[in-house]
């Protein structure tokens, strides 16, 4: 699978740039730090998604037809 399949091309997108970064010169400690940062970002996105879903469900309930 090509990176273009995973990450659509948007100029300057930090996620695309991070995915294309060469990992070979990185030390084990740098790779571990990278994994920790990515896991923190995943948690942040999941929290945001949950808030968005809760908000959407509340709006749908409010505007639901009787």
C-alpha positions in Angstrom: 0.0 0.0 0.0 1.4 3.4 -1.0 1.4 6.4 1.3 -0.8 8.3 -1.1 -3.5 5.7 -0.5 -3.3 6.3 3.3 -2.8 10.0 3.2 -4.3 12.1 0.5 -1.9 14.7 -0.9 -2.4 18.1 0.8 0.6 20.5 0.6 2.1 21.2 4.0 0.0 18.6 5.8 2.0 17.7 8.9 0.6 14.2 9.0 1.7 13.5 5.5 5.1 14.9 6.2 5.5 12.8 9.3 4.4 9.7 7.4 7.1 10.3 4.8 9.9 11.0 7.2 12.8 8.6 7.0 13.0 6.5 10.2 16.4 5.0 9.5 18.5 7.7 11.2 16.4 7.7 14.3 17.5 6.1 17.5 15.4 3.7 19.6 14.7 6.5 22.1 13.6 8.8 19.3 11.3 6.1 17.8 9.8 5.5 21.3 9.2 9.2 21.7 7.6 9.3 18.3 5.3 6.4 19.2 4.3 8.1 22.5 3.5 11.3 20.6 1.4 9.5 18.0 -0.5 7.6 20.7 -1.2 10.9 22.5 -2.5 12.3 19.3 -4.7 9.3 18.7 -6.2 9.7 22.2 -6.8 13.4 21.5 -8.6 12.6 18.2 -10.7 9.9 19.8 -11.7 12.2 22.6 -12.7 14.8 20.0 -14.6 12.3 18.0 -16.5 11.2 21.1 -17.5 14.8 22.0 -18.6 15.4 18.4 -20.7 12.2 18.4 -22.3 13.2 21.7 -23.1 16.7 20.4 -24.5 15.2 17.2 -26.7 12.7 19.1 -28.0 15.5 21.3 -28.9 17.6 18.2 -30.6 14.7 16.5 -32.6 14.1 19.7 -33.6 17.7 19.9 -34.7 17.9 16.3 -36.3 14.4 16.0 -39.8 14.3 14.6 -42.4 13.1 17.1 
